[in-house]
Amino acid sequence: MSGTRTRRAAAIAALSLIPLGASVALAPSASGHGYTQNPPSRSLHCQQGAVSDCGPIQWEPQSVEGPKGFPSAGPADGMICAGGNDQFAQLDDQAKPWPRTPMPSGQNFEFEWTLKVPHATSSFRYFVTKNGWDPGQPLTRAQLEPEPFLTVDFGGQRPPTTVNHTGRLPAGKSGHHMVLAVWDVADTANAFYACSDVTFS
């Protein structure tokens, strides 16, 4: 009798482990893999503690991943800086005191990405806000110039963990603007988004 109880207890214990094992096997791995180092993205400022009350992005600045195809597709207006992720909504909060990076209007600037996991890449693209944009409102497509001022084609190659490229900044800009950097991944349906606050001289 005791042997039957022992076998039954062992069977119940084994069955109780199956859901746990299954949940571990099915749990999605972290998918976030890159952010801009120069100009520093809002997510990087959060990680470095320059801005407080950032939520989970402060521990994973590389995780601003959303659907690619911007601007015809991608994150919804008002959620662009968060890549469309509700858990990173603080990145779209215009009331936060985001540090601004000085930029020379119409001059060359060296952009830098830190890639935690480099994906095969279609391109890196850079958009900037229009003159007269409203810095008190979350970023929308209507506030951005319709075309990127810089596109770096990667042709599906896999970049290194640090990517640097130099491009000319748009002329005719002054004061506070935002730069939206988009890393278009070639082998997934997603892209990575990085918003940076800048001051054009």
Backbone as CSV, one residue per row, in Angstrom:
resi,resn,N_x,N_y,N_z,CA_x,CA_y,CA_z,C_x,C_y,C_z
1,MET,0.834,-1.194,0.000,0.000,0.000,0.000,0.874,1.251,0.000
2,SER,1.904,1.221,0.854,2.787,2.379,0.907,3.530,2.555,-0.407
3,GLY,3.855,1.439,-1.105,4.532,1.514,-2.395,3.652,2.184,-3.424
4,THR,2.321,1.872,-3.389,1.389,2.503,-4.333,1.314,3.996,-4.087
5,ARG,1.238,4.370,-2.795,1.184,5.791,-2.465,2.456,6.502,-2.915
6,THR,3.586,5.840,-2.753,4.860,6.444,-3.148,4.902,6.679,-4.647
7,ARG,4.438,5.650,-5.421,4.449,5.794,-6.879,3.484,6.885,-7.322
8,ARG,2.296,6.929,-6.639,1.306,7.955,-6.993,1.860,9.349,-6.698
9,ALA,2.521,9.524,-5.561,3.098,10.828,-5.206,4.179,11.236,-6.211
10,ALA,4.976,10.254,-6.631,6.028,10.554,-7.603,5.426,10.977,-8.934
11,ALA,4.322,10.305,-9.328,3.663,10.655,-10.594,3.078,12.055,-10.531
12,ILE,2.427,12.396,-9.408,1.853,13.735,-9.246,2.956,14.791,-9.278
13,ALA,4.066,14.494,-8.601,5.174,15.451,-8.589,5.720,15.660,-9.984
14,ALA,5.831,14.567,-10.758,6.342,14.676,-12.128,5.401,15.492,-12.991
15,LEU,4.080,15.245,-12.845,3.099,16.001,-13.634,3.113,17.479,-13.282
16,SER,3.349,17.779,-12.008,3.332,19.181,-11.589,4.487,19.960,-12.196
17,LEU,5.531,19.250,-12.621,6.673,19.920,-13.215,6.485,20.224,-14.691
18,ILE,5.553,19.557,-15.342,5.387,19.726,-16.789,5.002,21.138,-17.163
19,PRO,3.980,21.756,-16.523,3.642,23.134,-16.905,4.795,24.103,-16.688
20,LEU,5.560,23.882,-15.603,6.680,24.762,-15.334,7.721,24.648,-16.433
21,GLY,8.053,23.416,-16.797,9.022,23.203,-17.862,8.533,23.767,-19.170
22,ALA,7.223,23.593,-19.451,6.667,24.098,-20.698,6.718,25.612,-20.741
23,SER,6.421,26.251,-19.588,6.426,27.715,-19.588,7.824,28.251,-19.793
24,VAL,8.826,27.532,-19.255,10.197,27.967,-19.465,10.582,27.814,-20.929
25,ALA,10.181,26.696,-21.532,10.538,26.433,-22.918,9.873,27.422,-23.859
26,LEU,8.646,27.856,-23.514,7.896,28.725,-24.404,8.115,30.209,-24.123
27,ALA,8.805,30.537,-23.036,8.987,31.945,-22.684,9.815,32.627,-23.764
28,PRO,9.358,33.778,-24.268,10.122,34.467,-25.307,11.409,35.039,-24.753
29,SER,12.448,34.982,-25.561,13.709,35.566,-25.132,13.668,37.068,-25.362
30,ALA,14.538,37.798,-24.674,14.585,39.245,-24.848,14.919,39.562,-26.292
31,SER,14.163,40.494,-26.873,14.335,40.766,-28.294,15.013,42.099,-28.568
32,GLY,15.266,42.873,-27.508,15.821,44.201,-27.720,17.320,44.162,-27.950
33,HIS,17.818,44.904,-28.953,19.210,44.707,-29.318,20.003,45.938,-29.716
34,GLY,19.496,47.164,-29.586,20.344,48.279,-29.982,19.787,49.651,-29.637
35,TYR,20.692,50.634,-29.480,20.288,52.012,-29.195,21.386,52.943,-29.699
36,THR,21.041,54.220,-29.845,22.047,55.189,-30.272,22.851,55.685,-29.081
37,GLN,24.156,55.680,-29.281,25.094,56.193,-28.285,25.386,57.665,-28.559
38,ASN,25.398,58.037,-29.840,25.632,59.427,-30.232,24.778,59.762,-31.447
39,PRO,23.806,60.684,-31.329,23.434,61.365,-30.086,22.788,60.381,-29.110
40,PRO,22.965,60.579,-27.815,22.391,59.639,-26.848,20.867,59.572,-26.983
41,SER,20.356,58.369,-27.018,18.909,58.191,-27.094,18.273,58.451,-25.731
42,ARG,16.977,58.675,-25.744,16.261,58.837,-24.478,16.414,57.597,-23.606
43,SER,16.414,56.426,-24.209,16.545,55.198,-23.416,17.906,55.129,-22.742
44,LEU,18.946,55.600,-23.411,20.273,55.613,-22.797,20.333,56.617,-21.655
45,HIS,19.718,57.789,-21.832,19.666,58.762,-20.733,18.976,58.154,-19.511
46,CYS,17.942,57.351,-19.760,17.256,56.689,-18.645,18.179,55.704,-17.948
47,GLN,18.900,54.903,-18.719,19.807,53.933,-18.112,20.901,54.629,-17.301
48,GLN,21.374,55.752,-17.803,22.458,56.465,-17.129,21.980,57.296,-15.940
49,GLY,20.654,57.376,-15.740,20.108,58.104,-14.608,19.984,59.598,-14.823
50,ALA,20.179,60.061,-16.068,20.038,61.490,-16.347,18.585,61.933,-16.266
51,VAL,17.673,60.977,-16.464,16.237,61.223,-16.343,15.669,60.143,-15.436
52,SER,14.774,60.504,-14.527,14.222,59.548,-13.569,12.823,59.101,-13.971
53,ASP,12.317,58.131,-13.233,10.956,57.608,-13.444,10.748,57.171,-14.884
54,CYS,11.672,56.364,-15.373,11.624,55.906,-16.766,10.958,54.546,-16.938
55,GLY,10.702,53.844,-15.846,10.141,52.514,-15.999,11.197,51.509,-16.431
56,PRO,10.763,50.370,-17.007,11.687,49.266,-17.292,12.752,49.575,-18.337
57,ILE,12.558,50.609,-19.164,13.564,50.890,-20.198,14.912,51.247,-19.590
58,GLN,14.929,51.677,-18.318,16.203,52.031,-17.689,17.114,50.818,-17.549
59,TRP,16.537,49.612,-17.554,17.340,48.389,-17.445,17.603,47.743,-18.798
60,GLU,16.934,48.195,-19.832,17.095,47.571,-21.147,16.970,48.619,-22.261
61,PRO,17.912,49.560,-22.322,17.800,50.650,-23.300,17.821,50.170,-24.745
62,GLN,18.259,48.937,-24.950,18.339,48.378,-26.295,17.020,47.790,-26.792
63,SER,15.951,47.886,-26.010,14.730,47.129,-26.293,13.622,47.895,-27.001
64,VAL,13.913,49.067,-27.565,12.849,49.831,-28.230,12.664,49.277,-29.645
65,GLU,11.954,48.177,-29.715,11.741,47.433,-30.957,10.267,47.492,-31.336
66,GLY,10.010,47.733,-32.606,8.630,47.793,-33.081,8.561,47.404,-34.539
67,PRO,7.364,47.389,-35.109,7.205,47.011,-36.514,7.996,47.940,-37.427
68,LYS,8.586,47.357,-38.472,9.347,48.208,-39.387,8.440,48.752,-40.492
69,GLY,9.022,49.531,-41.387,8.254,50.136,-42.461,7.944,51.592,-42.238
70,PHE,8.583,52.223,-41.226,8.338,53.630,-40.935,8.757,54.488,-42.131
71,PRO,7.987,55.536,-42.498,6.812,56.078,-41.804,5.462,55.542,-42.272
72,SER,5.430,54.770,-43.378,4.136,54.273,-43.854,3.552,53.223,-42.915
73,ALA,4.408,52.567,-42.162,3.976,51.590,-41.150,4.772,51.897,-39.882
74,GLY,4.862,50.916,-38.990,5.634,51.122,-37.767,4.770,51.592,-36.611
75,PRO,5.403,52.137,-35.553,4.667,52.538,-34.348,3.638,53.624,-34.643
76,ALA,2.572,53.633,-33.856,1.524,54.644,-34.006,2.045,56.011,-33.578
77,ASP,1.461,57.051,-34.131,1.788,58.407,-33.706,1.575,58.545,-32.196
78,GLY,2.459,59.297,-31.575,2.392,59.466,-30.132,3.078,58.361,-29.359
79,MET,3.472,57.267,-30.067,4.178,56.142,-29.435,5.453,55.809,-30.197
80,ILE,5.920,56.750,-31.007,7.068,56.482,-31.874,8.340,56.275,-31.063
81,CYS,8.579,57.134,-30.075,9.811,57.015,-29.287,9.858,55.720,-28.484
82,ALA,8.701,55.183,-28.150,8.627,53.911,-27.423,8.561,52.720,-28.366
83,GLY,8.612,52.969,-29.675,8.525,51.872,-30.632,7.172,51.190,-30.618
84,GLY,6.151,51.892,-30.074,4.814,51.304,-29.991,4.616,50.421,-28.784
85,ASN,5.584,50.394,-27.864,5.519,49.539,-26.676,4.945,50.300,-25.485
86,ASP,3.800,49.854,-24.989,3.165,50.529,-23.852,4.077,50.587,-22.634
87,GLN,4.888,49.537,-22.420,5.718,49.496,-21.208,6.838,50.532,-21.251
88,PHE,7.085,51.114,-22.439,8.125,52.143,-22.545,7.516,53.520,-22.815
89,ALA,6.280,53.730,-22.410,5.554,54.969,-22.716,6.264,56.210,-22.185
90,GLN,7.100,56.053,-21.154,7.802,57.215,-20.605,8.686,57.884,-21.657
91,LEU,9.118,57.131,-22.668,9.984,57.701,-23.699,9.259,58.726,-24.561
92,ASP,7.941,58.696,-24.561,7.151,59.663,-25.320,6.644,60.811,-24.463
93,ASP,7.080,60.859,-23.223,6.644,61.913,-22.301,7.464,63.169,-22.546
94,GLN,6.864,64.152,-23.192,7.575,65.376,-23.534,7.811,66.280,-22.327
95,ALA,7.150,66.000,-21.204,7.324,66.831,-20.016,8.598,66.500,-19.259
96,LYS,9.217,65.365,-19.557,10.452,65.009,-18.856,11.600,65.915,-19.314
97,PRO,12.565,66.164,-18.429,13.689,67.052,-18.771,14.779,66.308,-19.556
98,TRP,14.479,65.931,-20.789,15.429,65.172,-21.594,16.657,66.025,-21.919
99,PRO,17.855,65.533,-21.641,19.069,66.278,-22.019,19.147,66.430,-23.542
100,ARG,19.733,67.540,-23.977,19.831,67.831,-25.409,21.293,67.798,-25.852
101,THR,21.530,67.163,-26.971,22.874,67.071,-27.540,23.083,68.201,-28.549
102,PRO,24.157,68.975,-28.416,24.430,70.029,-29.408,24.746,69.424,-30.777
103,MET,24.205,70.023,-31.828,24.448,69.574,-33.199,24.664,70.787,-34.095
104,PRO,25.663,70.728,-34.986,25.918,71.854,-35.886,25.068,71.744,-37.150
105,SER,24.117,72.609,-37.303,23.224,72.571,-38.461,24.015,72.658,-39.764
106,GLY,23.710,71.768,-40.696,24.348,71.775,-42.007,25.752,71.224,-42.043
107,GLN,26.250,70.709,-40.917,27.615,70.177,-40.856,27.588,68.657,-40.703
108,ASN,28.763,68.057,-40.825,28.876,66.621,-40.637,28.779,66.263,-39.157
109,PHE,28.237,65.086,-38.908,28.083,64.589,-37.538,28.312,63.088,-37.560
110,GLU,29.027,62.578,-36.552,29.280,61.132,-36.477,28.234,60.471,-35.579
111,PHE,27.422,59.637,-36.187,26.412,58.887,-35.453,27.013,57.566,-34.972
112,GLU,26.532,57.118,-33.822,27.043,55.861,-33.267,25.904,55.058,-32.658
113,TRP,25.858,53.790,-33.014,24.916,52.833,-32.425,25.679,51.811,-31.606
114,THR,25.106,51.393,-30.495,25.575,50.231,-29.742,24.575,49.110,-29.979
115,LEU,25.043,48.019,-30.529,24.181,46.887,-30.863,24.528,45.714,-29.949
116,LYS,23.592,45.357,-29.105,23.824,44.233,-28.196,23.825,42.912,-28.963
117,VAL,22.943,42.793,-29.939,22.900,41.617,-30.813,22.747,42.131,-32.240
118,PRO,23.818,42.166,-33.026,23.718,42.691,-34.387,22.886,41.775,-35.288
119,HIS,21.882,42.356,-35.919,21.060,41.642,-36.899,21.532,41.988,-38.300
120,ALA,21.230,41.100,-39.248,21.370,41.482,-40.646,20.550,42.753,-40.857
121,THR,21.137,43.710,-41.541,20.590,45.065,-41.554,20.300,45.563,-42.968
122,SER,19.120,46.165,-43.117,18.796,46.830,-44.380,19.400,48.224,-44.409
123,SER,19.148,49.003,-43.343,19.641,50.381,-43.336,19.535,50.985,-41.948
124,PHE,20.218,52.095,-41.788,20.032,53.009,-40.671,19.512,54.314,-41.275
125,ARG,18.424,54.848,-40.710,17.830,56.065,-41.254,17.601,57.082,-40.142
126,TYR,17.690,58.362,-40.517,17.588,59.438,-39.539,16.593,60.490,-40.014
127,PHE,15.613,60.760,-39.165,14.590,61.773,-39.419,14.770,62.905,-38.405
128,VAL,14.245,64.086,-38.749,14.319,65.223,-37.832,12.984,65.950,-37.843
129,THR,12.688,66.608,-36.746,11.439,67.361,-36.663,11.470,68.591,-37.575
130,LYS,10.273,69.000,-37.997,10.125,70.178,-38.850,10.368,71.450,-38.041
131,ASN,10.716,72.510,-38.732,10.746,73.822,-38.086,9.319,74.164,-37.652
132,GLY,9.182,74.667,-36.435,7.866,75.011,-35.920,7.113,73.846,-35.292
133,TRP,7.782,72.707,-35.104,7.139,71.566,-34.455,6.770,71.923,-33.017
134,ASP,5.868,71.160,-32.439,5.399,71.429,-31.082,6.088,70.493,-30.091
135,PRO,7.098,70.982,-29.362,7.814,70.111,-28.420,6.999,69.719,-27.200
136,GLY,5.823,70.296,-27.034,4.975,69.936,-25.901,4.100,68.732,-26.158
137,GLN,4.113,68.225,-27.403,3.274,67.093,-27.769,4.131,65.875,-28.126
138,PRO,3.645,64.665,-27.842,4.389,63.469,-28.248,4.642,63.464,-29.753
139,LEU,5.742,62.848,-30.143,6.181,62.864,-31.532,5.188,62.147,-32.449
140,THR,4.878,62.796,-33.571,4.018,62.211,-34.600,4.707,62.342,-35.953
141,ARG,4.178,61.636,-36.938,4.716,61.740,-38.288,4.586,63.156,-38.835
142,ALA,3.489,63.822,-38.499,3.251,65.173,-39.003,4.290,66.164,-38.481
143,GLN,4.943,65.840,-37.362,5.952,66.741,-36.799,7.338,66.480,-37.382
144,LEU,7.479,65.407,-38.137,8.775,65.059,-38.724,8.833,65.475,-40.192
145,GLU,10.045,65.798,-40.650,10.240,65.963,-42.084,9.898,64.628,-42.749
146,PRO,9.248,64.662,-43.930,8.733,63.415,-44.518,9.801,62.425,-44.961
147,GLU,11.006,62.902,-45.252,12.078,62.026,-45.715,13.239,62.046,-44.727
148,PRO,13.963,60.941,-44.586,15.147,60.966,-43.720,16.215,61.891,-44.298
149,PHE,16.935,62.588,-43.429,18.023,63.436,-43.905,19.299,62.638,-44.139
150,LEU,19.303,61.391,-43.637,20.455,60.512,-43.844,19.979,59.071,-43.880
151,THR,20.427,58.331,-44.888,20.160,56.894,-44.984,21.482,56.190,-45.241
152,VAL,21.805,55.206,-44.434,23.020,54.407,-44.595,22.582,52.995,-44.950
153,ASP,22.826,52.596,-46.187,22.402,51.289,-46.690,23.401,50.216,-46.260
154,PHE,22.869,49.111,-45.701,23.739,48.004,-45.286,23.573,46.773,-46.162
155,GLY,22.577,46.775,-47.018,22.433,45.681,-47.978,22.291,44.293,-47.385
156,GLY,21.743,44.200,-46.179,21.545,42.887,-45.558,22.750,42.364,-44.805
157,GLN,23.837,43.117,-44.754,25.016,42.667,-44.017,24.785,42.753,-42.513
158,ARG,25.580,42.002,-41.778,25.503,42.027,-40.322,26.544,43.011,-39.792
159,PRO,26.122,44.065,-39.094,27.072,45.072,-38.621,27.832,44.602,-37.386
160,PRO,28.896,45.320,-37.016,29.585,45.029,-35.753,28.752,45.514,-34.576
161,THR,29.240,45.289,-33.372,28.482,45.690,-32.186,28.488,47.197,-31.973
162,THR,29.470,47.877,-32.546,29.488,49.340,-32.553,29.492,49.809,-33.999
163,VAL,28.520,50.628,-34.353,28.388,51.122,-35.726,28.566,52.635,-35.720
164,ASN,29.517,53.115,-36.507,29.736,54.556,-36.668,29.579,54.925,-38.135
165,HIS,28.895,56.003,-38.393,28.863,56.553,-39.743,28.649,58.057,-39.667
166,THR,29.233,58.733,-40.608,29.189,60.196,-40.633,28.267,60.664,-41.750
167,GLY,27.424,61.637,-41.424,26.518,62.190,-42.413,26.285,63.663,-42.158
168,ARG,25.797,64.347,-43.169,25.559,65.780,-43.046,24.203,66.036,-42.397
169,LEU,24.217,66.885,-41.392,22.983,67.278,-40.721,22.200,68.254,-41.599
170,PRO,20.887,68.293,-41.429,20.093,69.223,-42.243,20.436,70.672,-41.929
171,ALA,20.439,71.493,-42.960,20.677,72.916,-42.794,19.360,73.606,-42.441
172,GLY,19.471,74.818,-41.954,18.275,75.603,-41.674,17.544,75.208,-40.413
173,LYS,18.220,74.497,-39.524,17.615,74.113,-38.247,18.280,74.891,-37.121
174,SER,17.498,75.285,-36.132,18.057,75.940,-34.957,17.206,75.612,-33.743
175,GLY,17.843,75.642,-32.585,17.127,75.390,-31.345,16.786,73.928,-31.130
176,HIS,15.787,73.703,-30.281,15.404,72.355,-29.866,14.692,71.607,-30.983
177,HIS,15.208,70.426,-31.296,14.579,69.514,-32.252,14.727,68.095,-31.719
178,MET,14.097,67.162,-32.401,14.274,65.749,-32.090,14.763,65.022,-33.329
179,VAL,15.681,64.092,-33.115,16.166,63.215,-34.171,15.635,61.815,-33.879
180,LEU,14.986,61.235,-34.866,14.512,59.862,-34.758,15.402,58.981,-35.616
181,ALA,16.101,58.055,-34.972,16.958,57.099,-35.673,16.219,55.765,-35.767
182,VAL,16.257,55.167,-36.950,15.572,53.897,-37.191,16.578,52.894,-37.743
183,TRP,16.738,51.782,-37.033,17.588,50.681,-37.495,16.670,49.639,-38.120
184,ASP,16.702,49.543,-39.435,15.841,48.614,-40.158,16.516,47.252,-40.261
185,VAL,15.944,46.262,-39.583,16.497,44.911,-39.569,16.066,44.181,-40.841
186,ALA,16.966,43.418,-41.425,16.679,42.749,-42.700,16.004,41.397,-42.518
187,ASP,16.299,40.697,-41.411,15.845,39.308,-41.293,14.701,39.113,-40.293
188,THR,14.075,40.214,-39.849,12.862,40.099,-39.029,11.862,41.138,-39.536
189,ALA,10.672,41.142,-38.967,9.634,42.101,-39.361,9.723,43.393,-38.560
190,ASN,10.794,43.556,-37.777,10.873,44.686,-36.861,12.029,45.627,-37.163
191,ALA,11.981,46.756,-36.497,13.048,47.758,-36.528,13.255,48.242,-35.099
192,PHE,14.351,48.962,-34.879,14.622,49.558,-33.573,14.565,51.069,-33.724
193,TYR,13.975,51.720,-32.718,13.716,53.160,-32.772,14.456,53.857,-31.632
194,ALA,15.039,55.010,-31.937,15.767,55.767,-30.922,15.476,57.249,-31.115
195,CYS,14.880,57.873,-30.115,14.629,59.319,-30.123,15.710,60.031,-29.336
196,SER,16.215,61.110,-29.903,17.229,61.933,-29.228,16.802,63.392,-29.295
197,ASP,16.949,64.079,-28.183,16.694,65.512,-28.131,17.990,66.232,-28.435
198,VAL,17.931,67.211,-29.333,19.143,67.894,-29.766,18.894,69.397,-29.803
199,THR,19.983,70.129,-29.807,19.924,71.581,-30.005,20.804,71.933,-31.193
200,PHE,20.192,72.420,-32.266,20.949,72.833,-33.442,21.501,74.226,-33.245
201,SER,22.780,74.389,-33.582,23.408,75.701,-33.509,23.245,76.402,-34.839
